[in-house]
């Protein structure tokens, strides 16, 4: 099948470089998403702290207990609205990560299939008679590897969709609380 060890080394190197590039791309997308979630959490925590301090100050300055209770009750609605906003922003970040991850993964799979198909064609066009079985074994192994990769990609997509569904449920609950239902 491979007429010399250099062809085999080049084929192996090409596959390794593709896998490394795919891993780097997906890792970069994941890190960017984590950075966005951290920034959202920090901004939310800062806003909650500022709002809590302002509300505490306002309540402490109330002239009587009835006024203090009313001020405290008035803080519930903005808090629920703030939670709904946070949930929506978190959902948007996760949806963006999923979209970018899917786009990058799909592009790399297509590119890899094309490169490896061309490589297999180049390597196997001058196969010695009697080596057809070896060529078929390699082609089958590569097809199986891509099928496994596609399964992992599908499982990842399903996991992200499950997280999005849970965020959507949480948004619905928070929105219902905000509406007073």
C-alpha positions in Angstrom: 0.0 0.0 0.0 2.6 2.6 1.0 5.5 2.3 -1.4 7.9 3.7 1.1 8.1 4.6 4.8 8.1 8.3 4.0 4.6 8.1 2.6 3.4 6.4 5.8 5.1 9.0 7.9 3.5 11.8 5.9 0.1 10.3 6.1 0.5 9.9 9.9 1.8 13.4 10.2 -1.1 14.8 8.2 -3.7 13.0 10.4 -1.9 14.0 13.6 -1.7 17.7 12.5 -5.4 17.6 11.6 -6.4 16.2 15.0 -4.2 18.7 16.8 -5.7 21.6 14.8 -9.2 20.5 15.6 -8.4 20.1 19.3 -6.8 23.5 19.4 -9.8 25.2 17.7 -12.3 23.5 19.9 -10.3 24.2 23.1 -10.0 27.9 22.1 -13.8 28.1 21.6 -14.4 26.5 24.9 -12.0 28.8 26.7 -13.6 31.8 25.1 -17.0 30.6 26.3 -15.7 30.1 29.9 -14.3 33.6 29.8 -17.7 35.0 28.8 -19.4 33.1 31.6 -16.9 34.3 34.1 -17.3 37.9 33.0 -21.1 37.5 33.2 -20.9 36.0 36.7 -18.5 38.8 37.9 -20.7 41.6 36.4 -23.8 39.9 37.9 -22.2 39.6 41.3 -21.0 43.2 41.3 -24.5 44.4 40.3 -26.1 42.3 43.0 -23.7 43.5 45.6 -24.3 47.2 44.7 -28.1 46.7 44.5 -28.1 44.9 47.8 -26.1 47.6 49.6 -28.3 50.3 48.2 -31.4 48.4 49.2 -30.0 47.8 52.7 -29.2 51.4 53.1 -32.6 52.5 52.0 -34.3 50.0 54.3 -32.2 51.0 57.2 -33.2 54.6 56.7 -36.9 53.7 56.8 -38.9 55.7 59.3 -40.9 52.7 60.6 -41.2 48.9 60.3 -44.1 49.1 57.8 -42.1 51.3 55.4 -39.1 49.0 55.8 -41.1 45.9 54.9 -42.6 47.7 51.9 -39.1 48.7 50.7 -37.9 45.1 51.2 -40.9 43.7 49.3 -40.2 46.2 46.5 -36.8 44.7 46.0 -38.1 41.3 45.1 -39.4 42.2 41.7 -36.1 43.8 40.4 -34.2 40.8 41.8 -36.4 38.3 39.9 -36.0 40.5 36.8 -32.2 40.5 37.3 -32.2 36.7 37.6 -34.2 36.4 34.4 -31.7 38.7 32.6 -28.8 36.7 33.9 -30.4 33.4 32.7 -31.1 34.9 29.3 -27.5 36.1 28.9 -26.1 32.8 30.1 -28.4 31.0 27.6 -27.1 33.3 24.8 -23.5 32.5 25.7 -24.1 28.8 25.7 -26.0 29.0 22.4 -23.1 30.9 20.8 -20.5 28.4 22.1 -22.6 25.5 20.7 -22.9 27.2 17.3 -19.2 28.0 17.1 -18.3 24.6 18.3 -20.5 22.9 15.8 -19.4 25.1 13.0 -15.7 24.5 13.8 -16.1 20.7 14.3 -18.1 20.3 11.1 -15.6 22.3 9.1 -12.7 20.3 10.4 -14.5 17.0 9.7 -15.2 18.0 6.1 -11.6 19.2 5.7 -10.2 16.0 7.2 -12.4 13.8 5.0 -11.3 15.6 1.9 -7.6 15.6 2.8 -7.6 11.9 3.8 -9.6 10.9 0.8 -7.0 12.6 -1.4 -4.2 11.1 0.5 -5.7 7.6 0.3 -6.2 8.1 -3.4 -2.6 9.2 -3.9 -1.2 6.4 -1.9 -3.3 3.7 -3.3 -3.3 4.5 -7.0 -0.1 2.6 -7.4 -0.9 -0.4 -5.2 0.8 -3.6 -6.1 -1.5 -6.4 -7.2 -2.6 -8.4 -4.2 -2.6 -5.4 -1.8 -6.2 -4.5 -2.4 -7.3 -6.1 0.9 -4.8 -4.0 2.9 -6.0 -0.9 1.1 -9.6 -1.8 2.0 -8.7 -2.4 5.6 -7.1 1.1 5.9 -10.1 2.7 4.2 -12.5 0.9 6.6 -10.4 1.9 9.6 -10.5 5.6 8.5 -14.2 5.4 7.9 -14.7 3.9 11.3 -12.6 6.6 12.9 -14.7 9.3 11.3 -17.9 7.5 12.4 -16.6 7.5 15.9 -15.7 11.2 15.7 -19.2 12.0 14.4 -20.7 10.1 17.3 -18.7 12.1 19.8 -19.7 15.3 18.0 -23.4 14.2 18.1 -23.2 13.4 21.8 -21.5 16.8 22.5 -24.3 18.6 20.6 -26.9 16.6 22.6 -25.3 17.5 25.9 -25.2 21.2 25.0 -28.8 21.1 23.9 -29.7 19.5 27.2 -28.0 22.3 29.1 -29.8 24.9 26.9 -33.1 23.2 27.6 -32.4 23.4 31.4 -31.5 27.1 31.0 -34.7 27.6 29.1 -36.7 25.9 31.8 -35.0 28.1 34.4 -35.8 31.2 32.4 -39.4 30.2 32.2 -39.6 29.7 35.9 -37.9 33.0 36.6 -40.1 34.8 34.1 -43.2 33.4 35.8 -42.0 34.5 39.2 -41.3 38.0 37.7 -44.8 38.1 36.4 -46.2 37.1 39.7 -47.8 33.9 38.5 
